[in-house]
Amino acid sequence: MPVDPLRACVVGVDYGTLSGRAVVVRVADGAEIGSAVHDYRHAVLTESLPDGTPLGHDWALQVPSDYVDVLKHAVPAALAAAGIDPADVIGVGTDFTACTMVPALADGTPLCELPQWSSRPHAYVKLWKHHAAQPQADRINDLAAKRGESWLPRYGGLISSEWEFAKGLQLLEEDPEAYAATARWVEAADWIVWQLTGSYVRNACTAGYKGIRQDGKYPSPEFLAELNPEFRDFVADKLEQPIGQLGTAAGTLSAQASDWTGLPEGIAVAVGNVDAHVTSAAAAALDPGQMVAIMGTSTCHVMNGDELREVPGMCGAVDGGIVAGLWGYEAGQSGVGDIFGHYVANLGAEWTHERLTELASRQRPGEHGLIALDWHNGNRSVLVDVELSGLLVGETLATKPADIYRALIEATAFGTRKIVETFGTAGVPVREFIAAGGLLKNGLLMQIYADVLNMPLSVIGSEQGPALGSAIHAAAAAGAYPDVRAAAAAMGRVERAVYRPDPAAAAIYDELYAEYSVLHDYFGRGANPVMRKLRAIQRKVTA
């Protein structure tokens, strides 16, 4: 029996760094009527595997069964919270952090789930912030520049250590046996859809941004062989797979996944996607020049353009990477909320985000006399260098914790301004800045961003942007709307110009940003390689 259009719902599942969130959304108007969160049991493995096997520097792994547990727990809980008949759900969509890679057998079984591989680090999921493949990324970049590879400029001239090829090359060179046993090198965004449907379809978003797929092709076997002869057939053997377009169905929900989730077997399952990119639909921000910044542990900046431009240091320009018919651009900052969290975690128990925010809000711009560089987790854009690190200038014996806290917020805002200006200089102007993500709760941070950017900040009208975006894609995949644009127009929400810049504050921030830019180029563009040297010494003494 067909579902009544007025009752029809979809489910969006957002896979974050530490948890997965499911939200039940009404198709007619985008109302979010139920949600639930499930924390990953193993969180992020940075020091050791579950059995105690130690990990190296800059490793970040996860356990794939944690992702399935989200389907088993968060989805049924969200349905219960919504109080609907599950038969009214017509589709499900998912999004994931990227680039998060699962080494798997031909049937999708993760390597780490086999007993003989449970103590091998390379058999586990490499999370997006796994940065131990930087040496491989450096070689990819050097060789691509030397050969004049046509795809390199579409990634701002640099490939990240976070992406598929650098992590794959690290797998080959550090554990050849695990590499040989890996039949499928799978984005987690596609792996979870594989678990839902029983079929493996690569999504156009991660294939384009993280998999260096441009104009229907990946890097050539000749290029890969020059990196390492054993890497020649990486694409053909482990990566190549049919590409699913965003907002279409990858398949239908299997009987097993129906048992896990409580959703009806046979409903549409949308092609996988990335957490940042689906949020553009949730914010109804699919027109050229509308930049959406998803601000959480890190920040990802995405926007559409109507023509291809080469933007230095971005994370990619992909035809249809966000929505069909436009070029999708991506940039990002590897550490934002993580920086604030790390700082607070290392203060005394009496210091909280709320107290520091309250104290910092009493200050005028420039009052603390500090400037910081926001590279505590490396720099994603525009320098694309995970070897860079944080810096604080101006500290004195009078400096207080709230001073540093505010300086760190300002540093992340300066980093965002650097990205916005780089896009504008390259001919892709940012006409509207729309903020999304968990950091929206901090009004001081939002006002500082408006002042530093000297432009109004719009705010997404949902606390669950990625999950809502995935639900919107599910509605399109289920045929409730003709395409993602139509679904986003009906189901997405945004509040315009919520934060407006203060002219006096913006003028001071112009002066501080000029000094930030000097430090940015001096430490980040090779004039002083001290940050890389410190990393090298650290690796030498801890090896």
N, C-alpha and C positions, 0 to 999 in steps of 0.2 A: 504494500500500500504506500503510495507517495506521501511524503511528509508535508504537512500543512506549511506553506511558506512563512506564515506568521510565527510558527513555532520552531522552524528550522534553526539548528545551531551547528557550529563547528568548534573544534578543539585545536588550540595552538599550544605547542610544547616548546619551551625555550630552554636549551641546555647551556648553562653558564659555566663558570670556572669551578664553582664549589657546589652547585645544586642545579636541579631542574625544576621548572615551574610549568604547570599546566593551567590553562584558562579556558573556560567555556564561554563562547561568544555568540550572541544572537545575530543571525545573518542579515536580518532586515535593517538593523540600525547600528550594529557594532557594539551593543551593550554587553559589558562583561558581567556575567551573572554568577560565576563561581570560579574559584581558583584554589590551588594547593601547591605547596613546595615540598620537595624531597631532597634532603642533603645527601651528597655522595658519601658513602660509608668510608671510603679510603681517601677522600679529599684529593689533594695534590701530593704526589710522591716526589720530594725534592732531596731527601737525604738517604733513603733506603727503600727497597722493595718491601712488600708485606712480610716476607720471610726474613728480613734483616739484611739482605744483600745490599752493600753500600752503593750509592750513586756518585757520579762525578760532579764537578763544578758546573753550574748552569743547566743542570738537568731538571725537567719537570714532566712527570709521567702521570698517567691515570689508569684506572682499572675499568675495562669496558662493561663489566657486569653492573657497575654503578649506574650506567646509562639505562640499561634495561629495567633496573629497579625503579627508575622514575616512571616508566610506563606502568609498572605494576602497582605503584603506590600513589603517585601524584595525580594521575589521570582519574582513577576511580574516586579519589577524594574530591577532586574538582567537580566531578559529576554529582557526587552526593551534596556538595555545597551548593550547587546550582539548583538542586531539587527538580531536575527535569527527567523525562523519560529518555533513556539512552537511545531509543529508537528514533528520536528527533534529531540526532546528530548525523549530518550528511557527509562530513569530511574531517580530516585531521591533517595538520601541517606542523612541521618541525623546523627549528633553526639551531645552529650550533656555533660555538667558538671556532675560529679558524685562524691559522691552519692547524688542525688537530688530526693526527694521522694514526690509523689502526693497521698494523701488520696482520694479515689474515690469510687463511687457507682459501682454496678456490670456492668453498661453500660459505665463506664468511666467518668461519670460526676464528676468533682472535688467537694469535700464536700463544699469548701468555696463559690461555686457558688449558693448554696441553701440559700435563705434568712435567714432561722433559724440558719445557721452556720456562717454567714458573720462576726460576732463579736467574734468568737472563734479562737484563734491563732492556735490551733492544727488542724484546718480544712484547713489550708493553706499549700502550698508547703514548705517543709523544704529543703533549699538550701544546697549545699555541705558544706558550711562553717558554718552551724548551729552547734554550739558546746555545746549546753545546755544539751545534753544527756551524758555528761562525767560520771556522777555517774552510769548510766546504763551500760556504756561501761566498767567501772571498775569492776562491778559485773559480767559481762559476762566473762571478762578475768580471774578474780579470780576463778570463778566456773569451767571454762574450764581447767585451770591449775590444780585445785584440782582433777577433774575427769579424767585428762589425755586425753582430747578429741583429736582425731587423726588429726583433721583439724587445730588445733591451730598453730603448727609449720609452716604450709604453709603460714601463715600470719606473720611470724617473731615472733610469740609468743604473739602478742597483736592485739586485734580488736579495730578499731577506733570508736570514738563517732560519726564520720561522716557517718557511714555505716547503712545499712538497719535495722539490729536487734536492735542496741542501740536506734535509733530513733523510731522504732516501740514500744520498751518497754517503752520509755518515753511517747509516745502517750497513751498507756494503763494506765500507772500509774498516769499520770497527768490529763487526760481527758477520763475516761472510756466510757463516752457516745459517744464521737467522735470515739474512737476505735471501739465500737460496730457498729457504723454507717458506718465504713470503710469496704467495701466489698473487695476492691482491694488496696493493698499497692504497688504502681506502681513506678518504676524508671521513671523519666521524659523522659529518652531516649526511653523507650518503650511506654510511654503515647503519645508522639507526633507521633510515627508511628501508634498507635491505631487511632489517629485522621485522619491520612492520608489514612488509609486502611479500617477502620471499624472493624479490628480484633486485638486482643491482643496477642502478641508473646513476650516472654521475650528473651532478647539477652544474649548470652553465656558470654559476657564480664562482664557486671555488675552483672549477677547472680554469676559468679565465684569470682570476686574481692570484690564486695560490699555486696553480698548476702550469703557469706560463703557456696557456693555450691561446693563441692569437690567429685569427683568420683561418680557423679550423685545423691548426697544426700545433704540435708541441715542438720543443727543441729537437733538432735532427739527431739521428743515430751517430753521425760523424762528429757532431759537437760533443755528445755524451761520451763517445769513445775517447776523445782527446782528454776529457777529464779523467777517465779511467776505462781501460779497455773492457772491463767486466760490466761497465755501466751502459754499454752501447744499446742493449735491447731493453732498457728499463721501461720505456714507454710501452713497447709492444707486449712485453711479458707481464708487467705488473700494474700498468696505469690505464691503458686504453680501454674505453668502455663507452657505450652509447650515452650521448649527452641529452639530458632532459631540460627543457626550457622552463624558466621560472613561472609559477602559477599554473602549470599543467599537472596532470596526474602521473605519478611514477608507477602507479599500480593501485591495487585495492587491498584493504585490510585483510590479512590472513586469519585463519581460524585460531592459530596460536596467539597472535597479537590481540585478537578479540577476547580471548581468555584472560590475557594479561590486563587489558585496559577496561573491559566492560563495554567497549564500543561495538556497534553492529559489524559483523563480518561483511566484507564486500563494499564498504564505503570507500570513497576516494581518499588516497594518500598523496599529498602534494609532493612534488619534487623537492628535495632538500634545499636548504638555504643557509645563509650566514646571519647571525644575530643582528649585526649592524644593518645589513642591507634590507632585511625585511622590515626594519623599523621605519624606513622611509615611507612605506605604505601605511603603517600605523599612524604616522604623523601627517598623512595626506600631503606628502612633500615629494612628488614625483616630477615636478616641472624643472627645467634647467635653472641652475643658480640657487636652488633651495638646498642648503647644506644642513644635514642632520648630524649632530654630534651625540653619540651614545656614550654617556659619561658614567663610568663605573670604576672598576679596578684599573682599567685602561680606558682610553677614549678612541673611538673609531669615527672618522669623519667621512661621510658618503654624500654624493650629490650626482645629479645627472647633468649632462651637457648635450647640446644638439650637434656637436661636431668633435672630431678627434683633435686633441692638443697634447703636446708633450709637456708634462708638468714635472720639474725636477724633484726627486725624492719621494714621490707618491708611491702608493702600493698597487697602482695599476689603473689602466683605462680599458674597459671591457665593453664591447658591443653587446647591449642587452644584459649587462651585468647586474642591473637593478630592476629595470623594466624594459620590455621590448621596445625597440625603435629609438632608443637613446643610448649614448655612451655613458656608462656608469664609472664614476671616479671614486677612488678610495685613498684616504691617508689616515694617519693615526699617531697616537702617543702611547708608548708601551707601558708607561706607569703614570697614573693619576691618583685615583682613590687608594691604590696600593702604597703610594708615597705617604699620603696622610696617615694611613693605617699603620705603616711601619714606624713612623715618627711617634705616634701616640702610644703604640705598644711598647716602646722603649723608654717612656717616661714613667713616673710613679703612678700608682693606682688612682691617685686623686685627680689626675689629668684625664679628661675625656674630650671627645670631639665637640660636645656641646659647650663645655666650659671654655675650651680654647677658641671656639667660634665666637662666643659671647665677648671674651676679652679682646680678640682681634678686631671685632666689629667696632670697638670704641676708637680705633686708630684711624688717622687720616692716611691716604696714600703717601708713601714715602717717609712716614714718621719713624718707622723702625730702622731705617738706614741700611736695609739688606737687599741683596739680589741673589736669587738662587737659579741654578740650572736644573731642569726637571728630567734628568737622565738616570735616575736611580735604577731603572730597569732597561737601560739603553735608550737609544733614539730611533724611533721607527720612521718618522717623517720630520724634517726633510733630509736628514743625514744618513738614515738607514745604517746604523752602526750600533750593535748591541754591546760593543766594548766600551762605549762611553759611560760615564758615571755621574753622580750628582755633585754639585758644588754649591757652597754658600760663601758669599763675599760680604764683608762689612760687619761680621760678628765682633762684639766687644764684651767687656765684663759687665756691661749694663743690659746686654741682650737677654730677653726673657722667652720662655717657651712659646707664648702667644705670638711674639714677633716672628719667630721662625715658622710657626704654623701658617701665619698670613703670607710670609714670603714664599712658602711652598705653593700655596694656592695661586699666588700671583705668577709664579714661575710656570705653572701648568697653563695659565691663561696666556702668558707670553708665547709659550710653545704653540698654542692654538692660533694665535695671531700670526706667527711665522708661517703656519700652514695656509691660512686664509690669504695672506699676502702673496705667497708663492703661487697659489692658484690664480689670483688676479693678474699677476705679472705675466703668467703663461697664457692669458686670454680666456680663462674660465672664471669669470667674476662670481663672487658669492653675493647674491642679492638678498638672501634672508638666511639667518642663522637660527636653527631650531634645536633646542636642547632636549635630550631624553636621557633616561637612565637613573640610577639610584642617587647620584649626586644632586639631582634637582631639589632634594629636601633641604639643602643648605643654601638659604637665601643670600648669605654673605658671598658665598662662592659665585652664585649666579650674577650678583650685582658687580662683582669684580670683573667677571668675564665681559659683561656689557660695557664697563668702563674701559677695560683694556682694548677690546675690539672697537670701541666707540661706535657701536651700532646696537639697535634694539635686539633683544633676545626673545624669540617666541619659544613656547614650551609645549611639548606633546601633551595631549589631554588624556594620558593614560599612564599609570604607574607600571604597567606591564607591556611596554612598547614592543619588544621582540615577540612575546607570546601573542599579542594582538596582531602583529604583522604576519606571523605564521598562520593565524586563524584566517586572516584576510586572503592569504594565498590558498588556503584550503577551500574557502568559499568559491574562489575562481576555479580551482581544480575540480570542484564538485559540479560546476556548471551553474551555480546560483547567479553569477555575473558573467558577462562575456569575456572579461579580462581583469587583470590586477588593477588597472587604472580605475575601472568602473567600481570594483569592489572597494578600493581605497576611498573613493569619493563618497561612498555610502557608509562605510564602516570606520574610517580613520577619523582622528580628532586632533586639533591643535588650537592653542590659545595664543593669539598674536600679540607681539610686543609687550610681554608681561614685565620684562625688565628693560628700562631705558637708561642710556648712559648719562652720567652726571658730567657736564662740560668741564668743571674744575678738576674733578678726579681724572678725567680722560687726558687732560693736559699734562698732569703730573706723570701719568702712566706712559705718555709719549716719551718723556725724558728717560724714565726708567727702562722702557723697552729699547731705546737706543743703546743703553749700556748693556742690556741683556744680549742684544744682537752682536755687540763687540765680543762678549764672552763666548757666545754661540759659535761664532766663526773662528775665534782664536783657539778654542779647545776642540771644536768639532770638525774643522776643515783641514787639520793637519799642521797648523802653525806650531802648536805645542802638543805632541802626542803623549803627554804624560799619563793620560787616563788609560790608554792602551798598554803603556809600559808597566803601569801598576798591575793591570790584569795579568800580564805575562809573568811578572815576578810572583804574583799570587799563585798562579798555576804551577810555577816551578817549585815553590816551597811546599805546596800541598799535594804534589803528585805522589 
